[in-house]
Amino acid sequence: MQLKRTFLVGVIGSLSLAALLGIWVFLFGGFGDTEAKIIGTTLTATLFSMTSLGAAVVLERGRWRLAMISTFVIGAIGLLVFLILIWFEQVWRILDDDLLVKIIICLVTWAVALPHMGLLSLASLKNFYLWARRAALSTVLLLAISITVCALVDGEPDEDFWLRVIGILGILTALGTITVPILAKVAGIDQEAGVESTAMQMQIICPRCRLRQTIRSGHSRCSGCKLRFEIKIEEPRCPRCDYLLHMLTEPVCPECGQVLGEDEITRPPGALPPTEATDA
């Protein structure tokens, strides 16, 4: 959580600084080389802060650890390369322009593609919709590979062919990016409706008037002081396939085989965890 908060503050700070500099330039003019470099620096920092923020969100959920750590490394290298190219123009004269362009394209491509795939992997989809997430992840990966190959290939590649491939993959990537969250929402509607429609009741003590009372899940009010309550019930589910994890005997999802932590499952009453059962 602290890692995500740090990157979020960095994104907000970078965007705010870039906005203030842009407003200052448009209000007072005097747009020179130094101002352009400062704005380029803030925009570059914003770009890589946003990609790192996406990676931090995925890493916080315990998914794609190696890929997200790679995103941090690529982002740091990319930020350093961009800053050097922005502030030290002689680098363009020392190194080959084509090489620098290839480096820039590859760094930006993978700095965006990896957290993009990680965020798509967080969508909670049931078995019927899993194909959409797999397809979206595949198109993002293929698009990143295609851009990288097109950038690194020597000679004169078939520009028309690569333009068509990248264009098709770009459209499919956009489609998957929009479709997967929508399908995740659709898949969750039945679950949310089922939870809200249950007649589950519980006894609570009002934190304001200390009145003990029985309330139902969802929205309610204290019968004494009218304090509003919102009780939301979420059953434990597999983080990969959304399978209900109630009353499991082993920390493995029976639907997709995902290994689960002890805090993610609810065992039958009186059942012992595997380690305690073995010791007994």
SVG drawing of the C-alpha trace seen along z (x, -y; Angstrom):
<svg xmlns="http://www.w3.org/2000/svg" viewBox="-36 -37 66 74">
<polyline fill="none" stroke="black" stroke-width="0.4" points="0.0,0.0 2.8,-2.4 4.5,-1.7 1.2,-2.5 0.7,-5.7 4.3,-6.8 3.8,-6.4 0.3,-8.0 1.8,-11.1 4.5,-11.1 2.0,-11.0 -0.1,-13.8 3.0,-15.9 4.3,-15.4 1.0,-16.3 0.5,-19.3 4.0,-20.6 3.6,-20.0 0.2,-21.8 1.6,-24.8 4.5,-25.1 2.3,-24.9 -0.1,-27.5 2.9,-29.8 4.2,-29.5 0.9,-30.3 0.2,-33.2 3.6,-34.9 5.3,-33.6 9.1,-33.4 9.0,-29.7 12.6,-28.9 14.9,-25.9 15.1,-25.6 11.3,-25.7 10.9,-23.0 13.3,-20.8 11.6,-21.3 8.2,-20.4 9.7,-17.4 11.2,-16.3 7.9,-16.5 6.0,-14.8 8.6,-12.0 8.5,-11.6 4.7,-11.5 4.7,-8.7 7.0,-6.4 5.3,-7.2 2.0,-6.1 3.4,-2.9 5.1,-2.2 1.9,-3.0 0.1,-0.3 2.8,2.2 2.6,1.3 -1.2,2.0 -0.6,5.5 2.4,6.2 0.3,5.3 -2.2,8.0 0.6,10.6 0.3,11.1 3.0,11.2 5.8,10.3 8.7,10.8 7.0,8.9 6.1,6.0 9.6,5.8 10.9,5.7 8.5,2.8 10.2,0.8 13.6,1.6 12.6,0.6 10.9,-2.5 14.0,-3.6 16.2,-3.0 13.7,-4.7 13.5,-7.8 17.3,-8.0 17.7,-7.7 15.0,-10.3 16.5,-12.8 19.9,-12.4 18.5,-12.9 16.5,-15.9 19.2,-17.8 22.3,-16.7 21.8,-17.3 25.4,-16.3 24.3,-12.7 22.3,-12.8 25.5,-13.8 27.7,-11.2 25.4,-8.2 23.5,-7.1 20.1,-8.7 18.5,-5.4 19.9,-3.5 18.5,-6.1 15.1,-6.0 15.1,-2.2 16.0,-2.3 13.2,-4.9 10.6,-2.8 11.5,0.4 11.6,-1.2 8.3,-2.9 6.6,0.2 7.5,2.6 7.1,0.0 3.5,-0.4 2.8,3.2 3.8,5.1 1.7,3.1 -1.1,3.1 -1.1,6.9 -0.8,7.0 -3.9,4.8 -5.9,6.9 -5.0,10.0 -6.6,8.5 -10.1,8.6 -12.2,11.2 -13.8,13.3 -15.7,16.6 -14.8,19.6 -17.1,18.6 -15.4,15.2 -11.8,16.3 -11.2,16.6 -11.6,12.8 -8.9,12.1 -6.5,14.6 -7.2,13.1 -6.6,9.5 -3.4,10.5 -2.2,12.2 -3.0,9.2 -1.1,6.8 1.9,9.2 1.9,9.7 1.5,5.9 4.6,5.2 6.6,7.9 5.6,6.6 6.5,3.0 9.9,4.2 10.7,6.4 9.7,3.6 11.9,1.2 15.0,3.4 15.0,5.1 17.8,3.9 17.5,3.1 14.2,2.1 11.3,4.2 8.1,4.5 6.5,1.4 3.1,2.1 3.0,5.6 4.1,4.3 1.7,1.4 -1.2,3.8 -0.1,6.2 0.5,3.4 -2.8,1.7 -4.8,4.9 -3.2,5.8 -3.7,2.2 -7.4,2.4 -7.7,5.8 -5.8,4.5 -8.1,1.5 -11.1,3.8 -9.8,6.2 -8.9,3.3 -12.5,2.1 -14.2,5.5 -12.4,7.2 -13.4,4.7 -17.0,4.7 -17.2,8.5 -15.7,8.5 -18.5,6.1 -21.1,8.3 -19.7,11.4 -20.0,9.7 -23.6,8.6 -25.0,12.0 -22.7,12.4 -23.5,8.9 -27.2,9.5 -27.0,12.8 -25.3,11.3 -27.7,8.4 -30.8,10.7 -29.8,12.9 -31.7,12.5 -28.6,12.7 -29.0,10.9 -26.5,10.0 -26.4,8.4 -24.4,5.3 -23.8,2.6 -24.3,-0.9 -21.1,-2.9 -23.0,-6.1 -25.8,-5.2 -24.5,-1.7 -27.9,-0.1 -27.7,3.6 -29.9,4.6 -30.4,7.0 -29.9,5.7 -29.8,7.1 -26.9,6.9 -27.0,3.9 -28.2,0.4 -30.0,-0.1 -30.3,-2.5 -29.9,-2.3 -33.3,-2.0 -32.2,-4.4 -30.1,-7.2 -30.8,-6.6 -27.1,-6.2 -26.8,-4.8 -25.1,-1.4 -23.9,0.3 -23.0,3.9 -21.4,5.6 -20.8,9.3 -18.2,10.8 -17.7,14.5 -14.2,15.8 -13.5,16.5 -10.5,17.7 -8.5,14.7 -8.0,16.4 -11.4,17.9 -13.8,16.5 -14.8,19.9 -16.5,20.0 -14.0,21.1 -16.3,21.9 -15.9,25.3 -12.7,26.3 -10.4,28.9 -7.3,28.1 -5.7,24.7 -6.1,25.3 -8.9,24.1 -10.8,27.2 -11.8,25.3 -8.5,23.9 -5.8,25.3 -4.7,21.9 -2.7,22.3 -4.4,20.3 -3.3,18.8 -4.8,20.0 -6.5,16.6 -8.3,17.0 -10.4,20.1 -12.9,21.1 -12.7,24.7 -15.5,26.8 -16.1,26.4 -13.5,28.4 -11.2,29.0 -7.5,28.4 -5.0,26.8 -2.8,29.4 0.3,28.6 -1.7,29.0 -3.4,32.1 0.0,33.6 1.4,32.7 -1.6,34.2"/>
</svg>
